[in-house]
Each structure stands twice: as C-alpha cells, then as structure tokens.
C-alpha cells in the first residue's frame, strides 16, 4: 500500500535579504542549500528548523504570494516567548486559542505568505 511522506511547501519570495531577516533571523530557520541556474538568476533555497522544511523561491510561477502554511508545534508557549523576546520590528505575534481547540501564532512574511504555527490543546489531541 502506498505511503505518503512529509509535505514541503514552496513559498514565493522577492527579496533575499528580507527573506533571511524574517525566516532566519526572526523565526530561527537555517539554510540547508541554495540553487541558482547561473549568475543573476532567481534563487531557490531550502530552509529548515527542527522537522519543519520550507522551500523559498524567487522563480516566477513556482508559487503565488499570499499562500498559507500550517506548522504543527510542540510547546507553542515557548515558541511565542522566543519570538516576542526578539522584538522583531515587523511582527508582534500574539498567541490565541481557536474554537477548533488549538493554540496558534499567525504571522505574515514580507511577501504576504501566512504562517500559522499551531499546537492542539491537550484535551483535544488526536490519537
């Protein structure tokens, strides 16, 4: 029987410095690899933090700005504390409880992509 693996979202970016400031500096991801077909060509890169892997692309047509990604988190309260302590100029994340029994931090990157970090509340975890 076939088995599906992890999903790797591709998010469109337009400015490498802003992408690095947000994803590496603020969110704590690290670059795994970068690729260009040549000098002065768009960047395609993989970044990761723990088990979360994202691809960022400057290539037209790879993805649409304004995409949304949900990322499961263990200890979202600690993540919230970490992010707010950085006092990032362009995002002051809140932590909210949803009607569907999760705690969530929602952020928008500099390219209008939305990232929703979530943790299911203890009394609602799926088995």
DAQUIWO-V625593 format. One record per backbone hydrogen bond with DSSP energy under -1.0 kcal/mol. NH is the residue of the N-H (numbers start at 1). CO is the residue of the C=O. If there is no record, write none. Layout:
[[NH/CO] [NH/CO]]
This chain:
[[11/55] [13/57] [19/15] [20/16] [21/17] [22/18] [23/19] [24/20] [25/20] [26/21] [27/22] [29/23] [30/48] [32/46] [33/46] [35/44] [41/38] [44/35] [45/56] [46/33] [47/54] [48/30] [49/52] [52/49] [54/47] [55/9] [56/45] [57/11] [58/43] [62/59] [69/114] [71/116] [73/118] [79/75] [80/76] [81/77] [82/78] [83/79] [84/80] [85/81] [87/84] [91/88] [96/104] [98/102] [101/98] [103/119] [104/96] [105/117] [107/115] [109/113] [112/109] [114/67] [115/107] [116/69] [117/105] [118/71] [119/103] [121/101] [124/121]]
